Amino acid sequence: MPAPRLDKFKKYFGKHKPSIQEIVREPTAGGIVFRHNQDGGVEILLIQDAKDRWTIPKGHIEEGETAQQTARREIGEEAGLNEVDMLGWLGKIHFRYRRIDRLVLMTTQIYLVRAKGDTNAIQKEEWMNGIKWFPFAEALDLIEYEDIGKLMLLAMKRIRQEKL
């Protein structure tokens, strides 16, 4: 009776993804947002996406916007933080992922951002699973993307060296 075994084989290996039809570039921007807690320690704001991954606020650059304007807007939209100091560019990271029959090449410009005003008044957007301030070391452990982690270390170095 080879037929049932063949069916089982097809069930697991018969599905193939549609071939890539298009390569799409998506420029995005975001920020490593920090504040100092009462003890003077640095805390980093992370958002938890719909797949439970902790990351930084970021989003697509809209027509007519600079990357820095996008980072500021996205931090406002995704975290409810509209009082921020944009302290400079940290670097850019590259992601690539598949969206059905498209290969998406995403480049994200990352800025160092100091939160001002009532930094406890953060609000998550509906699509997020969470948003929270974390002590720096914990944020570094939680971040899902190694490239963002490297930029977080660079951010911390700048915060210390420049006494930000």
N, C-alpha and C positions, 0 to 999 in steps of 0.2 A: 504493500500500500504506500507507494512513494508520494501520491498526490497530496495528502494532508501535510506532509513535511515540506513539500514544495510551497504550499500555500502559506505555511508559517514563515518560510524563508522570504517569500515575496512581501509578507506583511511588514517585515523589518527592513528589508533591503530594496524593495520594489519602488518605494517612494523616492523620487528624485526632485531636487529643487529646480525651479525653472532657471534656465541659463541667464547669465547677466546680459541684459539688453542695453543698459545705459550706465554711465558713470556720472554721478552727480557730486558737485562740490558744494559744501555748505559751510560758509564762514560764520563762526559764532564768537562770542566774547563773554567773559565772566570775571568774577573776582574772588580772591582769597580775602574774606572779610574778617577783620579782627577787632577785638576790644580788650581793655584791661579790666580784670575783676577787682574786687575790693582789696585783695592782697597784692595787687600789682602784676599778677600772672596774666599771660596772654591766652585769650580764648578765641577759637575759630568757629565761625558759623558754618554748619553743614546742613544740607537738605537731603532727605531720603526720597529717592525717586519711586515710581510705581513698582519697580522690581526690587525694592528694599535695599538698593545700593546707596551708600552715603557719598555725596559729591558736593561741589560748590555751586552757588547760583550762576547760571549761564544761560545764554539763549542766542537765537539767530540775529545776525546783523540785518537790520531793515534798510531798504533803499534810502540813501541820503544820510545815513548815520555813520559816525566813525565807530571803531571798535570800542573806544573808551566810553562814548555815549551809550552804546549798547550795554556795556557792563553796568553802568550806572542805572539805566532803565530796568534791566533784568533784576538787579538787586532790589530795586524798589518794588517791582511786580512780584517777584518770587518770595521776598522776605518781609516786605512792608517797611524796609529801611530806606527812607528818602534823604536822610541827613547823613552824608558820607563824605569823606575826603579821599579823592583819587590820588594815591601817592606814587603812582608810576607803574610802568609795564614790567612784568616779571618774566614773561616768555610766552611761547606758544606751544601747544600740544596738538598732536594729530591722532584722530580716531578713524577707524574704518569699520563699517558694518554693512550688512546686507539688508535691504528692504525689498523683499520679494524678488523682483528681477532687476533691481538696481544695486550698484555698489556705491555707497555713500562715503565720500572722503570729507571728513569734517576737520576743520582747523579752528582751534579755539585760542583766542588771544586772552591771556590772563593778566589781571592787574592786582596790585596790592591796594586794599581798600580799608580805611579805618571807619568804623561805625561811630556815629555821634548821636547826641540826643538820647531819647529813651530806647536803649538797645534791648530792653526786655520786651518791648512791644512788637516782637516779631510775629508774623502771621503767615501760615502756610497756604499755598494755593490748593485748590481741590484735588489736583492730580497727584499731590505729594503724599507720602506716607508719614513724613515727619520733618521737623525743622528744629534745630537745637544748637545752643552754644556749647562747645566742648573745650576742656583744657587742651592746650596744644598737643601734648603727647598722645592723648586719647583720640583727638581728631586725626592725627597722623596714622594711628593704628586702624581707625575706622575707614579711612578714605579707600575707595575701591580701585582707584586708578593710580598706578605707580608714577606716571608722569606728573599728575597733580601733586602727589606726595613729594616729589623732588622739588617742585616749585614752592610747596609749603615750607620746606627746609630753607630754601632761598629767602622766602618771605620772613621767616623767623630771624635769619641772619641779619637782614636789613633792619628789622624792628629793633634788634639789640644794638647793632652798630650805630644806627642813626638815632637811637633813643626815641623811637616813634611811639 
